Amino acid sequence: MAKNNNRPTARSWNGLARPILTALVVASGAAGVYVGAAPSAAFAAETHSNCATFDNNGNILSVTPNCSQTVHFASPPISFPGANPCTGDPGTVTMNDDHSVFHVNVNGAGDIWLTGTDGGTSSFTADQPPAPSGTGTWTSWFGGSMNNKSAVFHDTFNSTFHLSDGTTVTMHDTMHTTITATGVVISFDKPTLNCG
């Protein structure tokens, strides 16, 4: 089967990976409301379980200066409608979040650095066999840094599916957003797809 190294169409990219990437961007990008937020009372450098206080939408309400926090967790599997990005065949994507690590570091001025890594196994089940189904793995990483003037966010996502017809689908996305002190937003999103 010939390889397709072309940039995916909106339809094909949305089918398999875009919902996850959107969730990652929302999770990391929502923290941008920290810009200008007031830190809570300062303490000596130590490890806490509450370096940042979030609202129900993931916005940072306050931070604890001189604070470091690491959280390990695994989330329940999620399933959502998708499509084989190489053929357009509809189906269901299931993603298992087998391991996630989230770090928060805050300095004495209340500047904050966030980073998170997660990944696990995944599957694609075609709605109408004999269209191919398959299994794979995925990983994602995001990082952000914010102060009272600006913010920078980076995200990457990688996924590989091995389908029953012998096709291997690989996806990669790199995203970046900068919010300057004057409020200018600079952003890019570079997805790539390979069907082979």
WOZI-V901264 format. One record per residue. RES is the residue in one small letter. SS is DSSP state (@ for helix, = for strand, . for the rest). D_LAST is the distance of its C-alpha to the last C-alpha in whole Angstrom. Layout:
res->RES ss->SS d_last->D_LAST
res->RES ss->SS d_last->D_LAST
//
This chain:
res->m ss->. d_last->6
res->a ss->. d_last->6
res->k ss->. d_last->5
res->n ss->= d_last->7
res->n ss->. d_last->9
res->n ss->. d_last->12
res->r ss->. d_last->14
res->p ss->. d_last->14
res->t ss->. d_last->17
res->a ss->@ d_last->19
res->r ss->@ d_last->19
res->s ss->@ d_last->15
res->w ss->@ d_last->16
res->n ss->@ d_last->19
res->g ss->@ d_last->18
res->l ss->@ d_last->16
res->a ss->@ d_last->17
res->r ss->@ d_last->20
res->p ss->@ d_last->23
res->i ss->@ d_last->23
res->l ss->@ d_last->23
res->t ss->@ d_last->26
res->a ss->@ d_last->27
res->l ss->@ d_last->27
res->v ss->@ d_last->28
res->v ss->@ d_last->31
res->a ss->@ d_last->32
res->s ss->@ d_last->32
res->g ss->@ d_last->33
res->a ss->@ d_last->36
res->a ss->@ d_last->38
res->g ss->@ d_last->38
res->v ss->@ d_last->41
res->y ss->@ d_last->43
res->v ss->. d_last->44
res->g ss->. d_last->48
res->a ss->. d_last->48
res->a ss->. d_last->51
res->p ss->. d_last->50
res->s ss->. d_last->52
res->a ss->. d_last->55
res->a ss->. d_last->54
res->f ss->. d_last->55
res->a ss->. d_last->54
res->a ss->. d_last->51
res->e ss->= d_last->50
res->t ss->= d_last->47
res->h ss->. d_last->47
res->s ss->. d_last->45
res->n ss->. d_last->46
res->c ss->. d_last->45
res->a ss->= d_last->44
res->t ss->= d_last->45
res->f ss->= d_last->43
res->d ss->. d_last->43
res->n ss->. d_last->42
res->n ss->. d_last->39
res->g ss->. d_last->38
res->n ss->. d_last->40
res->i ss->= d_last->42
res->l ss->= d_last->46
res->s ss->= d_last->47
res->v ss->= d_last->47
res->t ss->. d_last->49
res->p ss->. d_last->49
res->n ss->. d_last->49
res->c ss->= d_last->47
res->s ss->= d_last->44
res->q ss->= d_last->42
res->t ss->= d_last->39
res->v ss->= d_last->37
res->h ss->= d_last->35
res->f ss->= d_last->34
res->a ss->. d_last->31
res->s ss->. d_last->31
res->p ss->. d_last->31
res->p ss->. d_last->27
res->i ss->= d_last->26
res->s ss->= d_last->25
res->f ss->= d_last->24
res->p ss->= d_last->23
res->g ss->= d_last->19
res->a ss->= d_last->16
res->n ss->. d_last->13
res->p ss->. d_last->12
res->c ss->. d_last->9
res->t ss->. d_last->12
res->g ss->. d_last->15
res->d ss->. d_last->16
res->p ss->= d_last->19
res->g ss->= d_last->19
res->t ss->= d_last->21
res->v ss->= d_last->19
res->t ss->= d_last->22
res->m ss->= d_last->22
res->n ss->. d_last->24
res->d ss->. d_last->26
res->d ss->. d_last->27
res->h ss->= d_last->28
res->s ss->= d_last->29
res->v ss->= d_last->32
res->f ss->= d_last->34
res->h ss->= d_last->36
res->v ss->= d_last->39
res->n ss->= d_last->41
res->v ss->= d_last->44
res->n ss->. d_last->47
res->g ss->. d_last->51
res->a ss->. d_last->50
res->g ss->. d_last->48
res->d ss->. d_last->45
res->i ss->= d_last->42
res->w ss->= d_last->38
res->l ss->= d_last->36
res->t ss->= d_last->32
res->g ss->= d_last->30
res->t ss->= d_last->27
res->d ss->= d_last->26
res->g ss->= d_last->23
res->g ss->= d_last->22
res->t ss->= d_last->20
res->s ss->= d_last->18
res->s ss->= d_last->17
res->f ss->= d_last->16
res->t ss->= d_last->19
res->a ss->= d_last->18
res->d ss->. d_last->21
res->q ss->. d_last->21
res->p ss->. d_last->20
res->p ss->. d_last->18
res->a ss->. d_last->16
res->p ss->. d_last->13
res->s ss->. d_last->15
res->g ss->= d_last->14
res->t ss->= d_last->15
res->g ss->= d_last->14
res->t ss->= d_last->16
res->w ss->= d_last->18
res->t ss->= d_last->20
res->s ss->= d_last->22
res->w ss->= d_last->25
res->f ss->= d_last->28
res->g ss->= d_last->31
res->g ss->= d_last->34
res->s ss->= d_last->37
res->m ss->= d_last->40
res->n ss->. d_last->44
res->n ss->. d_last->47
res->k ss->. d_last->45
res->s ss->. d_last->42
res->a ss->= d_last->38
res->v ss->= d_last->35
res->f ss->= d_last->32
res->h ss->= d_last->28
res->d ss->= d_last->25
res->t ss->= d_last->22
res->f ss->= d_last->19
res->n ss->= d_last->16
res->s ss->= d_last->14
res->t ss->= d_last->11
res->f ss->= d_last->11
res->h ss->= d_last->10
res->l ss->= d_last->10
res->s ss->. d_last->13
res->d ss->. d_last->11
res->g ss->. d_last->8
res->t ss->. d_last->5
res->t ss->= d_last->5
res->v ss->= d_last->7
res->t ss->= d_last->9
res->m ss->= d_last->12
res->h ss->= d_last->15
res->d ss->= d_last->18
res->t ss->= d_last->21
res->m ss->= d_last->24
res->h ss->= d_last->28
res->t ss->= d_last->31
res->t ss->= d_last->35
res->i ss->= d_last->38
res->t ss->. d_last->41
res->a ss->. d_last->44
res->t ss->. d_last->45
res->g ss->. d_last->43
res->v ss->. d_last->40
res->v ss->= d_last->36
res->i ss->= d_last->34
res->s ss->= d_last->30
res->f ss->= d_last->27
res->d ss->= d_last->23
res->k ss->= d_last->20
res->p ss->= d_last->17
res->t ss->= d_last->13
res->l ss->= d_last->10
res->n ss->= d_last->6
res->c ss->= d_last->4
res->g ss->. d_last->0
//
